[in-house]
């Protein structure tokens, strides 16, 4: 009853897309819901979700089920090719659909496959992580990794329906919650909403009770909805949503994905803000203010001088770059982010080096104070 009441706080909403309108529905996981989507469907489901929620096994036969180990290494052409081969051999047709159940990785794999199979078949999505519920489930993007670079290949291909069942969050690890918070934080800073204060004041409580983040899921999606309906194909305004991602994606790769996406984005936000302050786009006072707000979600990560060179090489391969420059999203103020093309790559490299030197010194000082 409590969950049903919580869901009633949120209205289902529709998003306009080049493929027509698709809907986000706030639901509870039920036999009727899963049975409804299972007709003429093939299931692509995260292995952990498959173990925790046997309801999907009850309504999808084994020959129409693909259990996916959701890791970044499986977001590849080779992995997608293997699933495509199996789908075709098992009889999937143009009028069938894919039902994806999982987080962002399952979403990317499923959406990418659906977009290219028979030039496009229907797919539906049950986002099961905080990050996918508060961010990636809407917006049409599908992405896979290629050549050591994150999300280099992809399409714009939204699901026909999204079923947001918040009870999935109850079985998440704390790091998964922190990862989702990272994406919510990046929307809040871009939008300038005061909700960022409520989110971070409730941070420790959310770690103990995921139900306390429900309103932030809804607000995050509303911020994103407004933008993607104006710029679905990421050509102009929507590009500012890459705030924190340019630097964060490279952190993910450097850590061999030990640092989760949303936490890497939080670190990437702090790096972007540091560079913004260094260039004079924001004051150091504002940098410190935002740093203190998001600090709890920033992972501890250091780089040696040799690692900086590797990091910068990865940064240079980011898909947003043009010509021989670095394209990143920097702040002019809270609620005012802007795409900046930096032609002087050495200046970015020097600032990244200084950022990590500062971080190491700060950690030493903290440890010394504890002693």
C-alpha beads as a LAMMPS data file, in Angstrom:
LAMMPS data file: protein, C-alpha beads

371 atoms
370 bonds

1 atom types
1 bond types

-500.0 500.0 xlo xhi
-500.0 500.0 ylo yhi
-500.0 500.0 zlo zhi

Masses

1 110.0

Atoms # bond

1 1 1 0.000 0.000 0.000
2 1 1 2.798 2.424 0.867
3 1 1 4.504 1.800 -2.479
4 1 1 1.242 2.254 -4.393
5 1 1 0.607 5.528 -2.559
6 1 1 4.139 6.720 -3.358
7 1 1 3.680 5.947 -7.039
8 1 1 0.425 7.883 -7.124
9 1 1 2.468 11.009 -6.363
10 1 1 3.859 10.801 -9.897
11 1 1 1.852 11.200 -13.073
12 1 1 2.726 9.087 -16.080
13 1 1 4.053 11.344 -18.791
14 1 1 4.692 11.239 -22.526
15 1 1 7.730 12.323 -24.487
16 1 1 7.636 13.542 -28.062
17 1 1 10.173 11.807 -30.284
18 1 1 11.013 11.494 -33.962
19 1 1 9.510 7.980 -33.758
20 1 1 6.290 9.277 -32.263
21 1 1 5.320 9.612 -28.607
22 1 1 6.520 7.207 -25.948
23 1 1 5.393 7.042 -22.334
24 1 1 6.976 6.690 -18.927
25 1 1 4.659 4.754 -16.626
26 1 1 5.160 4.503 -12.864
27 1 1 4.076 0.980 -11.942
28 1 1 4.533 -1.774 -9.400
29 1 1 5.973 -5.087 -10.572
30 1 1 3.013 -7.424 -10.993
31 1 1 1.981 -10.597 -12.784
32 1 1 -0.476 -8.660 -14.910
33 1 1 2.159 -6.153 -16.010
34 1 1 4.802 -8.742 -16.909
35 1 1 2.215 -10.941 -18.627
36 1 1 1.038 -7.939 -20.630
37 1 1 4.497 -7.207 -22.081
38 1 1 5.477 -10.856 -22.652
39 1 1 3.260 -11.376 -25.711
40 1 1 5.403 -11.791 -28.865
41 1 1 8.433 -10.654 -26.871
42 1 1 12.037 -11.661 -26.334
43 1 1 13.493 -10.815 -22.929
44 1 1 16.953 -9.296 -22.408
45 1 1 17.477 -9.195 -18.641
46 1 1 20.310 -8.343 -16.264
47 1 1 21.591 -11.491 -14.524
48 1 1 21.225 -10.000 -11.025
49 1 1 17.655 -8.872 -11.700
50 1 1 16.869 -12.300 -13.126
51 1 1 17.979 -13.885 -9.850
52 1 1 16.161 -11.420 -7.598
53 1 1 12.868 -11.242 -9.505
54 1 1 11.692 -14.702 -10.664
55 1 1 8.444 -13.144 -11.944
56 1 1 10.108 -12.673 -15.337
57 1 1 11.054 -16.365 -15.560
58 1 1 7.415 -17.219 -14.934
59 1 1 6.202 -15.319 -17.989
60 1 1 9.068 -15.685 -20.488
61 1 1 10.171 -19.092 -21.757
62 1 1 13.865 -19.915 -21.628
63 1 1 14.163 -19.928 -25.438
64 1 1 12.982 -16.317 -25.495
65 1 1 15.198 -15.156 -22.643
66 1 1 18.718 -13.757 -22.829
67 1 1 20.458 -13.243 -19.481
68 1 1 23.060 -10.491 -19.723
69 1 1 26.091 -9.962 -17.528
70 1 1 25.848 -6.195 -17.249
71 1 1 29.417 -4.955 -17.530
72 1 1 31.026 -2.374 -19.797
73 1 1 33.052 -5.032 -21.642
74 1 1 29.801 -6.502 -22.953
75 1 1 28.801 -3.168 -24.474
76 1 1 30.610 -4.164 -27.663
77 1 1 29.863 -4.944 -31.297
78 1 1 30.984 -8.537 -30.811
79 1 1 28.615 -9.111 -27.882
80 1 1 25.686 -7.479 -29.699
81 1 1 26.454 -9.524 -32.797
82 1 1 26.244 -12.756 -30.780
83 1 1 22.837 -11.801 -29.361
84 1 1 21.583 -10.767 -32.800
85 1 1 22.638 -14.132 -34.205
86 1 1 20.810 -15.970 -31.399
87 1 1 17.673 -13.818 -31.728
88 1 1 17.431 -14.572 -35.446
89 1 1 18.083 -18.287 -34.906
90 1 1 15.367 -18.386 -32.237
91 1 1 12.833 -16.914 -34.627
92 1 1 12.462 -13.226 -33.805
93 1 1 10.465 -11.405 -36.501
94 1 1 9.834 -7.822 -37.537
95 1 1 6.508 -7.741 -35.650
96 1 1 8.042 -9.054 -32.420
97 1 1 9.567 -6.886 -29.724
98 1 1 12.390 -6.842 -27.213
99 1 1 11.687 -6.286 -23.521
100 1 1 14.785 -4.997 -21.727
101 1 1 15.025 -5.346 -17.936
102 1 1 18.073 -3.865 -16.271
103 1 1 20.165 -0.743 -15.949
104 1 1 21.943 1.421 -18.477
105 1 1 24.132 -1.335 -19.902
106 1 1 21.179 -3.622 -20.658
107 1 1 19.374 -0.586 -22.050
108 1 1 22.258 0.277 -24.387
109 1 1 22.671 -3.284 -25.642
110 1 1 18.924 -3.832 -26.096
111 1 1 18.193 -0.469 -27.683
112 1 1 21.131 -0.735 -30.068
113 1 1 20.086 -4.230 -31.157
114 1 1 16.437 -3.188 -31.567
115 1 1 17.462 -0.189 -33.678
116 1 1 19.419 -2.207 -36.259
117 1 1 17.538 -5.538 -36.366
118 1 1 15.301 -5.576 -39.461
119 1 1 15.977 -1.811 -39.651
120 1 1 14.224 -1.415 -36.324
121 1 1 11.815 -3.379 -34.149
122 1 1 9.798 -2.322 -31.095
123 1 1 11.366 -2.493 -27.665
124 1 1 10.147 -1.748 -24.138
125 1 1 12.213 -0.986 -21.072
126 1 1 12.052 -1.721 -17.337
127 1 1 14.860 0.416 -15.831
128 1 1 16.052 -1.264 -12.635
129 1 1 18.826 1.032 -11.381
130 1 1 18.550 4.529 -9.969
131 1 1 20.726 5.846 -12.785
132 1 1 18.506 4.372 -15.488
133 1 1 15.275 5.429 -13.762
134 1 1 16.405 9.018 -13.126
135 1 1 18.311 9.557 -16.354
136 1 1 19.068 7.152 -19.173
137 1 1 15.617 5.592 -19.648
138 1 1 14.471 8.642 -21.630
139 1 1 16.269 10.501 -24.386
140 1 1 16.494 7.935 -27.214
141 1 1 20.246 7.290 -26.987
142 1 1 21.747 3.823 -27.382
143 1 1 25.521 3.512 -27.102
144 1 1 28.186 0.828 -27.210
145 1 1 31.919 1.038 -26.654
146 1 1 34.442 0.699 -29.442
147 1 1 38.221 0.850 -29.813
148 1 1 38.833 1.554 -26.136
149 1 1 36.507 4.574 -26.168
150 1 1 33.225 4.749 -24.252
151 1 1 29.927 5.096 -26.155
152 1 1 31.617 5.749 -29.500
153 1 1 28.958 3.923 -31.535
154 1 1 25.227 4.286 -31.179
155 1 1 21.829 5.324 -32.435
156 1 1 18.809 7.384 -31.386
157 1 1 16.025 4.868 -30.870
158 1 1 13.645 5.230 -27.904
159 1 1 11.601 2.392 -26.426
160 1 1 7.868 2.413 -27.101
161 1 1 7.127 2.310 -23.360
162 1 1 9.089 2.635 -20.131
163 1 1 7.894 0.996 -16.906
164 1 1 9.478 2.698 -13.909
165 1 1 9.065 0.319 -10.952
166 1 1 10.792 1.922 -7.981
167 1 1 10.799 -1.269 -5.895
168 1 1 13.718 -2.464 -8.031
169 1 1 15.853 0.013 -6.064
170 1 1 15.408 -2.024 -2.873
171 1 1 17.911 -4.651 -4.038
172 1 1 20.606 -2.215 -5.220
173 1 1 24.001 -1.850 -3.584
174 1 1 24.915 1.524 -2.080
175 1 1 27.382 2.252 -4.874
176 1 1 24.567 1.854 -7.411
177 1 1 22.518 4.413 -5.469
178 1 1 25.495 6.778 -5.387
179 1 1 25.935 6.312 -9.121
180 1 1 22.342 7.372 -9.737
181 1 1 22.739 10.340 -7.403
182 1 1 25.694 11.451 -9.547
183 1 1 23.466 11.817 -12.602
184 1 1 20.731 13.564 -10.619
185 1 1 23.325 16.010 -9.259
186 1 1 24.513 16.851 -12.756
187 1 1 20.938 17.701 -13.826
188 1 1 20.387 19.787 -10.709
189 1 1 23.549 21.868 -11.235
190 1 1 22.715 22.407 -14.908
191 1 1 19.122 23.377 -14.098
192 1 1 19.953 25.447 -11.043
193 1 1 17.165 23.888 -8.954
194 1 1 17.301 24.319 -5.187
195 1 1 16.456 20.600 -4.852
196 1 1 20.188 19.884 -4.819
197 1 1 20.294 21.040 -1.190
198 1 1 17.466 18.709 -0.162
199 1 1 19.093 15.810 -2.010
200 1 1 22.469 16.190 -0.329
201 1 1 20.974 16.908 3.109
202 1 1 19.075 13.605 2.746
203 1 1 22.112 11.741 1.368
204 1 1 22.753 9.486 4.373
205 1 1 19.044 8.802 4.865
206 1 1 18.718 7.785 1.206
207 1 1 21.500 5.234 1.701
208 1 1 19.292 3.578 4.332
209 1 1 15.945 4.074 2.587
210 1 1 15.816 4.335 -1.203
211 1 1 12.177 5.405 -1.053
212 1 1 13.369 8.860 -0.030
213 1 1 14.786 9.491 -3.497
214 1 1 11.559 8.962 -5.445
215 1 1 10.763 12.654 -5.840
216 1 1 14.286 13.274 -7.152
217 1 1 13.806 10.588 -9.822
218 1 1 10.713 12.396 -11.053
219 1 1 12.284 15.876 -11.007
220 1 1 15.416 14.665 -12.772
221 1 1 13.324 13.153 -15.570
222 1 1 11.268 16.339 -15.904
223 1 1 14.436 18.420 -16.342
224 1 1 15.659 16.029 -19.019
225 1 1 12.270 15.735 -20.756
226 1 1 12.069 19.465 -21.403
227 1 1 15.473 19.484 -23.085
228 1 1 15.235 16.311 -25.171
229 1 1 11.943 17.401 -26.688
230 1 1 13.714 20.535 -27.951
231 1 1 16.940 18.852 -29.065
232 1 1 16.484 15.090 -29.292
233 1 1 19.522 14.527 -31.511
234 1 1 22.027 16.285 -29.264
235 1 1 22.875 18.965 -31.824
236 1 1 22.592 22.197 -29.839
237 1 1 21.176 22.700 -26.324
238 1 1 21.169 19.095 -25.165
239 1 1 24.947 18.974 -25.432
240 1 1 25.188 20.664 -22.036
241 1 1 23.971 17.387 -20.489
242 1 1 27.490 16.111 -21.152
243 1 1 28.568 18.232 -18.174
244 1 1 30.871 16.052 -16.055
245 1 1 30.825 13.270 -18.657
246 1 1 33.827 14.268 -20.769
247 1 1 36.146 13.951 -17.772
248 1 1 34.051 11.251 -16.083
249 1 1 34.052 8.778 -18.968
250 1 1 37.846 8.866 -19.057
251 1 1 37.925 8.223 -15.291
252 1 1 35.713 5.159 -15.788
253 1 1 38.102 3.753 -18.390
254 1 1 41.199 4.550 -16.308
255 1 1 39.702 2.714 -13.319
256 1 1 38.761 -0.243 -15.546
257 1 1 35.175 0.610 -14.608
258 1 1 35.777 0.031 -10.906
259 1 1 34.391 3.554 -10.433
260 1 1 30.713 3.525 -11.374
261 1 1 29.426 5.828 -14.087
262 1 1 27.517 8.293 -11.912
263 1 1 30.296 8.652 -9.360
264 1 1 32.809 9.182 -12.172
265 1 1 30.465 11.878 -13.498
266 1 1 30.449 13.532 -10.054
267 1 1 34.248 13.582 -10.098
268 1 1 34.079 14.835 -13.692
269 1 1 31.774 17.661 -12.574
270 1 1 34.271 18.710 -9.920
271 1 1 37.073 18.633 -12.508
272 1 1 34.977 20.673 -14.968
273 1 1 34.239 23.208 -12.232
274 1 1 37.925 23.416 -11.312
275 1 1 38.795 24.100 -14.952
276 1 1 35.928 26.614 -15.183
277 1 1 37.340 28.494 -12.182
278 1 1 40.886 28.295 -13.565
279 1 1 39.719 29.904 -16.831
280 1 1 37.798 32.562 -14.902
281 1 1 34.342 31.408 -16.021
282 1 1 33.252 31.014 -12.384
283 1 1 34.738 32.276 -9.122
284 1 1 36.779 30.054 -6.840
285 1 1 34.141 30.782 -4.221
286 1 1 31.475 29.172 -6.405
287 1 1 33.792 26.238 -7.114
288 1 1 34.175 25.676 -3.357
289 1 1 30.411 26.022 -2.805
290 1 1 29.547 23.331 -5.371
291 1 1 32.450 21.143 -4.232
292 1 1 31.110 21.116 -0.679
293 1 1 27.614 20.278 -1.960
294 1 1 28.644 17.270 -4.040
295 1 1 31.677 16.149 -2.019
296 1 1 29.976 13.120 -0.439
297 1 1 29.442 11.590 -3.872
298 1 1 32.960 12.208 -5.239
299 1 1 35.012 8.977 -5.255
300 1 1 38.593 8.988 -4.084
301 1 1 40.848 8.660 -7.112
302 1 1 44.440 9.753 -7.745
303 1 1 46.702 9.727 -10.792
304 1 1 50.464 9.677 -11.171
305 1 1 52.154 11.845 -13.797
306 1 1 52.468 8.815 -16.100
307 1 1 48.774 8.050 -15.702
308 1 1 47.911 11.643 -16.606
309 1 1 49.333 11.011 -20.094
310 1 1 47.154 7.910 -20.512
311 1 1 44.140 9.777 -19.160
312 1 1 44.668 12.645 -21.575
313 1 1 44.985 10.257 -24.499
314 1 1 41.588 8.789 -23.569
315 1 1 40.173 12.290 -23.155
316 1 1 41.366 13.163 -26.659
317 1 1 39.316 10.267 -28.099
318 1 1 36.037 11.477 -26.580
319 1 1 33.213 11.360 -29.112
320 1 1 32.295 15.008 -28.544
321 1 1 35.646 16.335 -29.740
322 1 1 36.005 18.105 -33.071
323 1 1 39.228 18.364 -35.072
324 1 1 42.242 18.472 -32.730
325 1 1 40.523 20.111 -29.777
326 1 1 38.877 19.114 -26.505
327 1 1 35.139 19.739 -26.261
328 1 1 33.846 19.954 -22.717
329 1 1 30.972 21.474 -20.801
330 1 1 32.043 24.182 -18.366
331 1 1 30.063 26.341 -15.956
332 1 1 29.408 30.057 -16.114
333 1 1 27.197 29.739 -13.030
334 1 1 24.865 27.239 -11.362
335 1 1 22.099 26.850 -13.931
336 1 1 24.340 28.126 -16.732
337 1 1 26.516 25.507 -18.425
338 1 1 28.058 26.000 -21.848
339 1 1 29.818 23.966 -24.520
340 1 1 33.444 25.080 -24.736
341 1 1 35.850 24.020 -27.479
342 1 1 39.374 24.246 -26.081
343 1 1 41.973 24.421 -28.844
344 1 1 44.903 24.675 -26.442
345 1 1 44.922 21.057 -25.309
346 1 1 48.067 21.568 -23.217
347 1 1 46.181 23.988 -20.957
348 1 1 43.591 21.285 -20.167
349 1 1 46.332 18.746 -19.529
350 1 1 48.117 21.125 -17.136
351 1 1 44.901 21.851 -15.261
352 1 1 44.041 18.149 -14.969
353 1 1 47.529 17.595 -13.528
354 1 1 47.057 20.438 -11.041
355 1 1 43.612 19.148 -10.084
356 1 1 44.967 15.756 -9.065
357 1 1 47.955 17.305 -7.324
358 1 1 45.497 19.396 -5.286
359 1 1 43.392 16.315 -4.591
360 1 1 46.370 14.335 -3.299
361 1 1 47.459 17.239 -1.084
362 1 1 43.925 17.611 0.280
363 1 1 43.799 13.910 1.196
364 1 1 47.178 14.149 2.954
365 1 1 45.950 17.120 4.958
366 1 1 42.754 15.277 5.933
367 1 1 44.724 12.214 7.034
368 1 1 47.130 14.420 9.032
369 1 1 44.248 16.143 10.816
370 1 1 42.790 12.746 11.753
371 1 1 46.091 11.746 13.352

Bonds

1 1 1 2
2 1 2 3
3 1 3 4
4 1 4 5
5 1 5 6
6 1 6 7
7 1 7 8
8 1 8 9
9 1 9 10
10 1 10 11
11 1 11 12
12 1 12 13
13 1 13 14
14 1 14 15
15 1 15 16
16 1 16 17
17 1 17 18
18 1 18 19
19 1 19 20
20 1 20 21
21 1 21 22
22 1 22 23
23 1 23 24
24 1 24 25
25 1 25 26
26 1 26 27
27 1 27 28
28 1 28 29
29 1 29 30
30 1 30 31
31 1 31 32
32 1 32 33
33 1 33 34
34 1 34 35
35 1 35 36
36 1 36 37
37 1 37 38
38 1 38 39
39 1 39 40
40 1 40 41
41 1 41 42
42 1 42 43
43 1 43 44
44 1 44 45
45 1 45 46
46 1 46 47
47 1 47 48
48 1 48 49
49 1 49 50
50 1 50 51
51 1 51 52
52 1 52 53
53 1 53 54
54 1 54 55
55 1 55 56
56 1 56 57
57 1 57 58
58 1 58 59
59 1 59 60
60 1 60 61
61 1 61 62
62 1 62 63
63 1 63 64
64 1 64 65
65 1 65 66
66 1 66 67
67 1 67 68
68 1 68 69
69 1 69 70
70 1 70 71
71 1 71 72
72 1 72 73
73 1 73 74
74 1 74 75
75 1 75 76
76 1 76 77
77 1 77 78
78 1 78 79
79 1 79 80
80 1 80 81
81 1 81 82
82 1 82 83
83 1 83 84
84 1 84 85
85 1 85 86
86 1 86 87
87 1 87 88
88 1 88 89
89 1 89 90
90 1 90 91
91 1 91 92
92 1 92 93
93 1 93 94
94 1 94 95
95 1 95 96
96 1 96 97
97 1 97 98
98 1 98 99
99 1 99 100
100 1 100 101
101 1 101 102
102 1 102 103
103 1 103 104
104 1 104 105
105 1 105 106
106 1 106 107
107 1 107 108
108 1 108 109
109 1 109 110
110 1 110 111
111 1 111 112
112 1 112 113
113 1 113 114
114 1 114 115
115 1 115 116
116 1 116 117
117 1 117 118
118 1 118 119
119 1 119 120
120 1 120 121
121 1 121 122
122 1 122 123
123 1 123 124
124 1 124 125
125 1 125 126
126 1 126 127
127 1 127 128
128 1 128 129
129 1 129 130
130 1 130 131
131 1 131 132
132 1 132 133
133 1 133 134
134 1 134 135
135 1 135 136
136 1 136 137
137 1 137 138
138 1 138 139
139 1 139 140
140 1 140 141
141 1 141 142
142 1 142 143
143 1 143 144
144 1 144 145
145 1 145 146
146 1 146 147
147 1 147 148
148 1 148 149
149 1 149 150
150 1 150 151
151 1 151 152
152 1 152 153
153 1 153 154
154 1 154 155
155 1 155 156
156 1 156 157
157 1 157 158
158 1 158 159
159 1 159 160
160 1 160 161
161 1 161 162
162 1 162 163
163 1 163 164
164 1 164 165
165 1 165 166
166 1 166 167
167 1 167 168
168 1 168 169
169 1 169 170
170 1 170 171
171 1 171 172
172 1 172 173
173 1 173 174
174 1 174 175
175 1 175 176
176 1 176 177
177 1 177 178
178 1 178 179
179 1 179 180
180 1 180 181
181 1 181 182
182 1 182 183
183 1 183 184
184 1 184 185
185 1 185 186
186 1 186 187
187 1 187 188
188 1 188 189
189 1 189 190
190 1 190 191
191 1 191 192
192 1 192 193
193 1 193 194
194 1 194 195
195 1 195 196
196 1 196 197
197 1 197 198
198 1 198 199
199 1 199 200
200 1 200 201
201 1 201 202
202 1 202 203
203 1 203 204
204 1 204 205
205 1 205 206
206 1 206 207
207 1 207 208
208 1 208 209
209 1 209 210
210 1 210 211
211 1 211 212
212 1 212 213
213 1 213 214
214 1 214 215
215 1 215 216
216 1 216 217
217 1 217 218
218 1 218 219
219 1 219 220
220 1 220 221
221 1 221 222
222 1 222 223
223 1 223 224
224 1 224 225
225 1 225 226
226 1 226 227
227 1 227 228
228 1 228 229
229 1 229 230
230 1 230 231
231 1 231 232
232 1 232 233
233 1 233 234
234 1 234 235
235 1 235 236
236 1 236 237
237 1 237 238
238 1 238 239
239 1 239 240
240 1 240 241
241 1 241 242
242 1 242 243
243 1 243 244
244 1 244 245
245 1 245 246
246 1 246 247
247 1 247 248
248 1 248 249
249 1 249 250
250 1 250 251
251 1 251 252
252 1 252 253
253 1 253 254
254 1 254 255
255 1 255 256
256 1 256 257
257 1 257 258
258 1 258 259
259 1 259 260
260 1 260 261
261 1 261 262
262 1 262 263
263 1 263 264
264 1 264 265
265 1 265 266
266 1 266 267
267 1 267 268
268 1 268 269
269 1 269 270
270 1 270 271
271 1 271 272
272 1 272 273
273 1 273 274
274 1 274 275
275 1 275 276
276 1 276 277
277 1 277 278
278 1 278 279
279 1 279 280
280 1 280 281
281 1 281 282
282 1 282 283
283 1 283 284
284 1 284 285
285 1 285 286
286 1 286 287
287 1 287 288
288 1 288 289
289 1 289 290
290 1 290 291
291 1 291 292
292 1 292 293
293 1 293 294
294 1 294 295
295 1 295 296
296 1 296 297
297 1 297 298
298 1 298 299
299 1 299 300
300 1 300 301
301 1 301 302
302 1 302 303
303 1 303 304
304 1 304 305
305 1 305 306
306 1 306 307
307 1 307 308
308 1 308 309
309 1 309 310
310 1 310 311
311 1 311 312
312 1 312 313
313 1 313 314
314 1 314 315
315 1 315 316
316 1 316 317
317 1 317 318
318 1 318 319
319 1 319 320
320 1 320 321
321 1 321 322
322 1 322 323
323 1 323 324
324 1 324 325
325 1 325 326
326 1 326 327
327 1 327 328
328 1 328 329
329 1 329 330
330 1 330 331
331 1 331 332
332 1 332 333
333 1 333 334
334 1 334 335
335 1 335 336
336 1 336 337
337 1 337 338
338 1 338 339
339 1 339 340
340 1 340 341
341 1 341 342
342 1 342 343
343 1 343 344
344 1 344 345
345 1 345 346
346 1 346 347
347 1 347 348
348 1 348 349
349 1 349 350
350 1 350 351
351 1 351 352
352 1 352 353
353 1 353 354
354 1 354 355
355 1 355 356
356 1 356 357
357 1 357 358
358 1 358 359
359 1 359 360
360 1 360 361
361 1 361 362
362 1 362 363
363 1 363 364
364 1 364 365
365 1 365 366
366 1 366 367
367 1 367 368
368 1 368 369
369 1 369 370
370 1 370 371
